[in-house]
């Protein structure tokens, strides 16, 4: 997985290598941000596209943020074509790896002890199955809950809010109804998301098996989750929570940046993640207009064309050391798209947030933190200078937000084992024991009506019904006999 | 909680004290085995019984093992009178503490940060609620699953075997039916087990609240469970698994014992836990007869009258260093009543087991380990010299048992944090953060039909029904009109 998904995989790969394991990372020749690192080898495979194609796929993110002039159908069309482009890109990449016979045989010869992969794109899982290697999954979650389903984990829709609903764990009757409907639709969504991979799985593995079944064989699920961000919900024995994996990786700021950010009013960090590097002109103007009116300095990760009229307190940078900036004592607010990595960094360093979610899990993430009153959510499509100023003013000047996030941050950082160490531990565990079969629940041997005991309930209901009917019949017979007897008397 | 329940509480109390916390253990003046230890203070309260009373309650355990001469109704009567005696003992002890006003006010004045308790007897939980102190529970499990219910944890009867059923996680349809029925009966069992405590709760707290509700406020559940013994099942975020808390506490054997156990054939360790120190004469004779026929030496924890004809290879001792003996390389087999502490020690040191469960969770525990083929189960009520010899021969001479338990032991010992350290960590966590509210699931705000979304399903079913009926009516109307029109034509 590319993009932000790569961050965690790279961190674990590097740490595993540093501890003396032989780590081989298999990546496409051309990618958004995947590449070599410390302590691991890379093995690249050719892909039938070039950097320009990737950039064109990425650029669709900007189209999606285009402001509200679009009609509803136009918006849907834009969204749909974006999803189609991204899916096409993922499928081509997966096929380029899976059907590269010489590479697959080369991998088979290495006798790997384990595969670490993000199963959101199940390429790694398919290779692991083909080569008979136990799998460790590192992921944030799959929107149709395929991860939860494949791990056999209960997820009652009565208090576990579904993806895209923006609900919390406390839902009204109406919300619970919608949430239950979404839960019913999840299998359909999974079909839509994975039908092509199901087909690839059949072609690659030569067995009648879907992605869900392949994933259900995973040894360990490293979930980039934490209950300071997520709401409490059931988990399974082979699920390990490693949210905030990069919190402690911290470096001092470069000298020029350090001197620029220093000042009595502190500064604001503004990034929209790796997938969006620039905004439509009118949105940019709104942000600049708001920034002009605050005393804080603003560091904005912005890699597009530099707009006119950038105020003095704003610094546009193609790349920012986000974690180090947030760790700085001068950080007053964090304007973020509410991607999980950014949120965990903000949470780690207790910086209140103004969240402008763009898509994916971001609107849900944002609502979760907003429900804990550690930040505010603004709609990027209808944002105005006033709403942005209101948001910044709230989180910077109302001390409640800072206090709340300090409390939440203390809880988030208070864990028996550092998430990166824990990830490495369970990866090594799978290598040592050739899997973790004793943690795999027996739920996988049941079909859905057995799982919900519907067959047992049907039997019990039948027994109760028969007993009731027989009793009533006996009673009737008895009353009739009694009546007859009386007549005879 | 006294007896084996005390072992874990004491270990944590000592370790907390060693780390510099002020630990006060509140215990009755007279008890089975509770008492002072290192690094903690004890506070005793008077109870209206003496040591002889406790011994008479304990002696009922021996009665229960009386051999099969008893008829079924007699057995039930014996069992019932035993349960009644134990319950009476627990209730008197609880009331002596809760209604000791000066002690309770003294406790209130101490401003404790946390209460550590075994909620199987909810005295500690009631005091914690009264004084408004967050609670850490340390327990093996409550037979009616009140712990699971109070933690809001899903427990599907389709693959989570219930207490007393002796089932594994792979059940036939018949077994699933029985298991589901037991699950249905659990609330009733809870009523039976806790009705008196519900009444005490009302008297002590002065609020209309039951034990279940008091427990649902617990901050952290330290469960003496491990998935090498238990079958994989869902857990909740505030449940922490600390099975095998005493595994690493190890000392060398006393010199005389060391020299006695040494020998080419190794030795067998035989204990039946703290609750049973002697057996009926005829059962003792069977054991001695079997031991006479094996080349191994046998160390038997036995505190009753020494029987005649004890063979040379058998050593009866009032107390044995069980964990240190099992850790010895000469240990060939462990004859145990399958109490959880003993099993975890056997598992920790990879000693195959002959299990003779007596009651409580022991038959379930025994079946669990037997299903992993690390030991055999014998029925203490119908045991014979032959069956015992068969069992010992199996686990000592069939290398499969030793290999299996070595694999299972390696999995059991391979944990990111030592269970005792983990217990202390979460206890300190609760003290640092004054509870762990963010780990408490929203399931507690739902009633049972909301939890199972039954209200939502009823609405959805109604909607579907109305739509179907309306469609059928419309279709009828349409057909009728069509028919009339045709007639008119």
Interface residues (C-beta under 8 A of the other chain):
Chain A: X153 X154 X156 X157 X158 X159 X169 X170 X173 X176 X177 X180 X181 X227 X228 X231 X232 X233 X234 X235 X236 X237 X238 X408 X410 X411 X414 X416 X417 X421 X422 X425 X426 X429 X432 X433 X438 X439 X440 X441 X442 X443 X445 X446 X450 X451 X452 X453 X455 X456 X457 X459 X460
Chain B: X153 X154 X156 X157 X158 X159 X169 X170 X173 X176 X177 X180 X181 X227 X228 X231 X232 X233 X234 X235 X236 X237 X238 X408 X410 X411 X414 X416 X417 X421 X422 X425 X426 X429 X432 X433 X438 X439 X440 X441 X442 X443 X445 X446 X450 X451 X452 X453 X455 X456 X457 X459 X460
